[in-house]
Amino acid sequence: MNNPGLCLPLLLGWFCTCFASPASPAAPGQVNGTPGVGTGPAIMAVPGQVNGATPLEWSARLADSEMARRAAVTPKWDYSMGLFTLALLKLDQAAPDPRYLPFAEKAVGSLIAPDGSIHGYKPEEYQLDALNPGKTLLVLWQRTQEERYRQAAALLYQQLDRQPRTPDGGFWHKQRYTNQMWLDGIYMAAPFAAECARQFGRPAGLDEVARQIHLIDVHTYDPATGLFYHGWDASRSQAWANPVTGTSSNFWGRAIGWYALAMVDVLDVFPTNHPARPAIRATFDKLCAGVVKYQDAHSGLWCQVVDQGGRPGNYQEATVSAMLTCALAKGIRQGNLSRDYLPAAEKGYRGLIQNLVTSDRPGQWSLQKCCSVAGLGSAAPNSRYRDGSFDYYVSEPVVKNDLKGVGPLILAGIELQPLLKP
């Protein structure tokens, strides 16, 4: 399905405009000669390059910088590290480097005991977040043939057999988030579950994945904006929930980014003849048509609260921009999204490198303006209640080098590289 607002002739104009300027090196702490976060037009030296390097080269730069920063970090079972290590292993396929696999084995694999048990995994909490590193385990199993990785992935997959559900069958985001579905949870569980269904010979598992994608679409999509609300409370009892619809009240960027990534990753797994595949593609197309309307025309980035770009306190945020750029590029590369969206993907990637990637020192790069965390309700007893308001979302800490931004930006470079070949 094509977006009538995006047309193929834009591609020619975009390439001519963006790929003409000569590159100039950035000094440490600068982007294009400007301290901190750059604001000028992007510098692209030759076709297929952004600020003097290809997208794949930028992915390697970001990966190298992050591995250096985290060389001494104690491993823990964490969804963001699962995302980063998966990005490294995918980068290793596109641009092999002997350091990537050992890093993933240390960061995630070191938590897996010989019997497949997982240090730090608490199945009784029924956290969908805890499933996300399972995707790294499946790749490690394929790469190393170590049985413990398969056993650990199977252990995680078993959680979904017991996962609490809403009355219509949606997975609760966590045990303590009663009757709540969040967009985040679709990314944490669906691609992993789809890959397990394929590798473990459980084709009915794909039907369940499609069901979860459908349910969150039905409950969170807003046709007036073309966007998706962060969460839905089936009981409509939470203070953050609309008493009629059960949805939260704002469109948090990263939540939409998680959902977009979930769908393109799932489409990698679903057979072409699966009956649910057209519906997933249609939902993904609907999401893309919505988000491009809110992409900043100058920077190419998206805001923390997507539809309120001009509101004081809102800001252009790295993780949503990286996720949506990656999803657009991957959808195009897969053939699941019209190439009419390529200018938006290019613009998003250009905006990230130009405006949010800075040089700390020679050979060391950082990603700025990442929202550290956001959620709904109480994260723990006696903690601050997250009411889903605009003021809440823009009040969460903003940090640099959050893996929820670095990982998707590495993946975006991998996906965009073949689309920008001269």
C-alpha positions in Angstrom: 0.0 0.0 0.0 1.6 3.3 -1.0 1.3 6.6 0.8 0.0 9.1 -1.7 2.0 11.9 0.1 5.3 10.2 -0.8 6.2 9.7 -4.4 9.1 8.1 -6.2 10.2 11.3 -7.9 11.2 12.6 -4.4 14.0 10.0 -4.5 15.9 11.7 -7.4 15.6 15.1 -5.8 16.7 13.8 -2.4 19.8 12.1 -3.8 20.8 15.2 -5.7 20.3 17.4 -2.7 21.9 15.2 0.0 24.8 13.5 -1.7 26.6 16.5 -3.3 28.6 18.3 -0.6 32.2 17.4 0.2 32.9 15.9 3.5 34.9 17.6 6.2 36.2 15.9 9.4 34.7 16.6 12.7 36.9 17.5 15.6 36.6 15.7 18.9 33.3 16.7 20.6 32.0 18.2 17.4 29.7 17.3 14.5 30.5 19.1 11.3 32.7 21.5 13.2 30.0 22.4 15.7 30.4 21.5 19.4 27.9 19.1 20.8 24.9 18.2 18.7 25.0 19.4 15.1 22.4 21.6 13.6 23.6 22.3 10.1 22.9 20.5 6.8 24.2 17.0 6.5 27.6 16.5 4.8 27.6 13.5 2.4 30.8 13.0 0.4 29.7 10.6 -2.3 26.6 8.6 -3.1 26.1 5.9 -0.4 27.9 7.9 2.3 26.7 10.0 5.2 29.1 12.5 6.7 32.1 10.7 5.0 31.2 7.1 5.9 28.8 4.5 4.7 25.9 3.4 7.0 27.7 0.1 7.6 30.9 1.9 8.6 28.8 4.1 11.0 27.4 0.9 12.5 30.9 -0.5 13.1 32.0 2.8 14.7 29.0 2.8 17.0 29.5 -0.9 17.9 33.2 -0.4 18.6 32.6 2.6 20.8 29.9 0.9 22.8 31.9 -2.3 23.3 34.8 -0.2 24.5 32.6 1.6 27.0 31.1 -1.6 28.3 34.2 -3.8 28.4 34.2 -3.9 32.2 30.4 -4.0 32.8 29.2 -7.0 34.8 26.7 -9.0 32.6 23.1 -9.1 33.7 19.9 -10.4 32.1 18.5 -7.3 30.5 16.4 -6.6 27.4 18.5 -3.7 26.2 21.7 -5.8 26.2 19.8 -8.4 24.3 19.0 -5.8 21.7 22.6 -4.6 21.5 24.1 -8.0 21.3 21.6 -9.0 18.6 22.7 -5.9 16.6 26.3 -7.0 17.0 25.7 -10.5 15.7 23.7 -9.1 12.8 26.6 -6.7 12.1 29.0 -9.6 12.2 27.0 -11.1 9.3 27.2 -7.9 7.3 30.7 -6.8 8.2 32.5 -9.7 10.0 34.6 -8.8 13.0 36.1 -11.5 15.3 35.3 -9.4 18.4 31.5 -9.4 18.0 30.7 -13.0 18.8 32.9 -13.1 22.0 31.3 -9.9 23.3 27.8 -11.4 22.9 29.0 -14.6 24.5 30.3 -12.7 27.5 27.4 -10.2 27.8 24.6 -12.8 27.4 26.1 -16.2 27.0 28.0 -16.1 30.3 24.6 -16.0 32.2 23.6 -19.4 30.8 24.5 -22.4 32.9 25.4 -25.8 31.4 21.9 -27.0 32.0 20.3 -24.1 30.3 19.2 -22.2 33.4 19.6 -18.4 33.3 21.2 -16.3 36.0 19.0 -13.4 36.8 15.8 -14.6 35.0 12.8 -14.7 37.2 10.0 -16.6 35.5 7.5 -15.9 38.3 7.5 -12.2 37.3 6.1 -13.0 33.8 8.0 -10.1 32.3 7.8 -10.0 28.6 11.0 -7.8 28.7 12.9 -10.9 30.0 12.2 -12.7 26.7 14.1 -10.3 24.5 17.6 -11.6 25.1 16.3 -15.0 23.9 16.8 -13.8 20.4 20.5 -13.5 21.1 20.5 -17.0 22.5 19.0 -18.4 19.4 21.7 -16.9 17.3 24.4 -18.1 19.7 23.0 -21.6 19.4 23.1 -21.4 15.6 26.6 -20.0 15.7 28.2 -22.2 18.3 25.9 -25.3 18.5 26.1 -25.2 22.3 23.1 -27.0 23.6 22.8 -24.8 26.7 21.7 -21.9 24.5 18.9 -24.0 22.9 17.8 -25.1 26.4 17.7 -21.6 27.7 15.7 -20.3 24.7 13.2 -23.1 25.2 12.9 -22.2 28.9 12.1 -18.6 28.0 9.6 -19.7 25.4 7.8 -21.8 27.9 6.9 -18.7 29.8 4.3 -17.8 27.2 2.4 -21.0 27.8 1.6 -19.6 31.3 1.7 -15.9 30.6 -1.3 -14.1 32.2 -3.7 -12.7 29.6 -6.4 -10.1 29.2 -10.0 -11.4 28.7 -9.5 -11.4 24.9 -6.2 -13.2 25.1 -3.6 -10.5 25.1 -0.4 -11.1 27.1 0.0 -9.0 30.2 3.1 -6.9 30.0 4.2 -8.2 33.4 2.6 -10.0 36.3 2.3 -6.8 38.3 0.8 -4.9 35.4 -2.6 -6.6 35.6 -4.7 -6.7 32.4 -2.3 -4.4 30.6 -0.9 -4.6 27.1 2.0 -2.3 26.1 3.4 -1.8 22.7 6.8 -2.5 24.1 5.8 -6.0 25.0 5.1 -6.9 21.4 8.7 -6.3 20.5 10.0 -8.1 23.6 8.0 -11.3 22.9 6.7 -11.6 19.4 9.9 -11.8 17.3 11.4 -14.2 19.8 8.3 -16.3 19.9 8.1 -16.4 16.1 11.7 -17.6 15.8 11.1 -20.2 18.5 8.0 -21.4 16.7 10.0 -21.9 13.5 13.1 -23.4 15.1 11.3 -25.7 17.6 8.7 -26.9 15.1 5.6 -25.3 16.6 3.8 -23.6 13.7 0.8 -22.8 15.9 3.1 -20.4 17.7 3.0 -18.1 14.7 -0.8 -17.9 15.0 -0.3 -16.7 18.6 2.2 -14.1 17.5 -0.2 -12.8 14.9 -2.9 -12.7 17.5 -0.9 -10.5 19.8 0.0 -8.1 17.0 -3.6 -7.8 16.0 -4.9 -7.3 19.6 -2.6 -4.4 20.4 -3.5 -2.8 17.0 -7.2 -3.1 17.8 -6.8 -1.6 21.2 -4.2 1.2 20.8 -4.6 2.5 17.2 -6.0 6.1 16.9 -7.3 6.7 13.4 -7.5 10.5 14.0 -3.7 10.8 14.2 -2.6 7.5 12.6 -0.6 6.7 15.7 -0.7 4.1 18.5 -1.1 4.8 22.2 1.6 3.4 24.5 -0.7 1.1 26.5 -4.1 -0.4 27.1 -5.8 -1.4 30.3 -8.5 -4.0 29.7 -10.0 -3.3 33.2 -10.0 0.4 32.7 -9.0 0.7 36.3 -5.6 2.4 36.1 -5.5 6.2 36.6 -3.6 6.5 33.3 -6.3 4.7 31.3 -9.1 6.3 29.4 -12.3 5.2 31.3 -14.0 4.4 28.0 -11.3 3.0 25.7 -8.7 1.9 28.3 -5.9 3.5 26.4 -3.2 5.7 27.8 -3.4 9.4 26.8 -0.3 10.1 24.7 1.8 8.8 21.8 5.2 7.9 23.3 7.7 7.7 20.5 9.8 4.7 21.6 6.7 2.6 22.2 5.7 3.1 18.6 9.2 2.3 17.6 9.2 -1.0 19.5 6.0 -2.0 17.7 7.4 -1.1 14.3 10.5 -3.1 14.9 8.4 -6.0 16.1 6.5 -6.3 12.9 9.4 -6.1 10.5 11.3 -8.7 12.6 8.2 -11.0 12.6 7.8 -10.7 8.9 11.4 -12.1 8.6 10.0 -15.3 10.0 6.5 -15.7 8.8 6.1 -17.9 5.7 4.9 -16.0 2.6 1.8 -18.1 2.5 0.8 -17.7 6.2 -2.8 -16.4 6.3 -1.9 -13.7 8.9 1.0 -12.2 6.9 -1.1 -9.7 4.9 -2.8 -8.3 8.0 0.6 -7.8 9.7 1.9 -6.1 6.6 -1.2 -3.9 6.5 -0.8 -2.9 10.1 2.9 -2.1 9.5 2.0 0.0 6.5 -0.6 1.8 8.5 2.0 2.6 11.2 4.5 3.9 8.7 1.9 6.1 7.0 1.1 7.6 10.4 4.6 8.3 11.7 6.0 9.9 8.6 3.5 12.7 9.0 5.3 13.7 12.2 8.9 13.4 11.1 10.5 16.8 11.5 11.0 18.4 8.1 14.3 19.9 8.9 16.1 17.4 11.1 14.4 14.2 10.0 13.9 13.1 13.6 10.9 12.3 15.7 9.9 13.7 19.1 9.6 12.1 22.5 5.8 12.7 22.3 5.4 12.1 18.6 2.4 14.4 17.7 3.4 17.4 19.8 6.6 18.5 18.2 6.1 22.2 18.8 5.1 22.0 22.5 7.5 23.4 25.0 9.5 20.7 26.8 9.2 18.2 24.0 12.4 17.2 22.2 13.7 15.3 19.3 14.6 11.9 20.8 17.2 9.4 19.6 15.7 6.0 20.3 12.4 6.6 18.5 14.2 8.1 15.6 16.6 5.2 15.3 13.8 2.6 15.7 11.6 4.1 13.1 14.4 4.7 10.7 15.5 1.1 11.0 11.9 -0.2 10.6 11.3 1.9 7.5 14.6 0.8 5.9 14.1 -2.9 6.8 10.5 -2.9 5.5 11.7 -1.5 2.2 14.6 -3.9 2.0 12.3 -6.8 2.7 9.8 -5.7 0.1 7.1 -5.3 2.7 7.0 -1.5 2.4 6.9 0.7 -0.7 10.2 2.4 -1.8 8.2 5.6 -1.6 9.2 5.7 2.0 13.0 5.6 1.2 13.3 9.4 1.5 11.9 9.3 5.0 14.3 6.5 6.0 17.3 8.4 4.5 16.2 11.6 6.2 15.9 9.9 9.5 19.3 8.3 9.3 20.9 11.4 8.1 19.3 13.4 10.9 20.6 10.9 13.5 24.2 11.0 12.3 24.2 14.7 11.7 22.4 15.9 14.8 22.7 13.2 17.5 26.0 11.3 16.9 29.0 13.2 18.4 32.7 12.5 18.5 34.0 12.3 22.0 37.5 11.8 20.9 39.1 10.2 17.8 37.6 6.8 17.2 35.0 7.2 20.0 31.4 8.1 19.1 28.3 8.8 21.2 24.5 8.9 20.6 22.9 11.9 22.4 19.4 12.6 23.6 18.1 9.1 24.6 15.1 8.9 26.9 16.4 6.6 29.6 13.1 4.9 30.6 9.4 5.4 30.5 6.4 3.4 31.5 2.9 3.4 32.9 1.7 3.1 36.5 4.0 2.2 39.4 7.2 0.5 38.5 7.6 -0.7 42.1 5.8 -0.3 45.5 5.9 3.3 46.7 7.5 4.5 43.5 6.4 7.5 41.4 3.1 6.9 39.6 3.7 7.3 35.8 0.4 8.8 34.6 1.1 8.8 30.9 0.8 12.5 30.6 2.8 14.7 28.3 4.5 16.2 31.3 5.5 12.8 32.5 7.1 11.6 29.3 9.2 14.7 28.9 10.3 14.6 32.5 12.1 11.3 32.3 15.9 11.4 32.3 17.7 12.1 29.0 21.0 10.3 28.7 23.5 9.4 26.0 24.5 6.0 24.7 21.4 4.1 25.8 21.5 0.7 24.2 17.8 1.2 23.2 19.1 3.8 20.8 22.5 2.5 19.9 21.3 -1.0 19.0 18.6 0.2 16.6 21.0 2.7 15.0 23.5 -0.1 14.3 20.7 -2.1 12.8 19.5 0.9 10.8 22.9 1.2 9.2 22.8 -2.5 8.2 19.4 -2.1 6.6 20.0 1.1 4.9 23.4 0.1 3.4 22.0 -1.9 0.4 19.4 0.7 -0.3 22.0 3.5 -0.8 24.4 1.7 -3.0 25.4 4.1 -5.8 
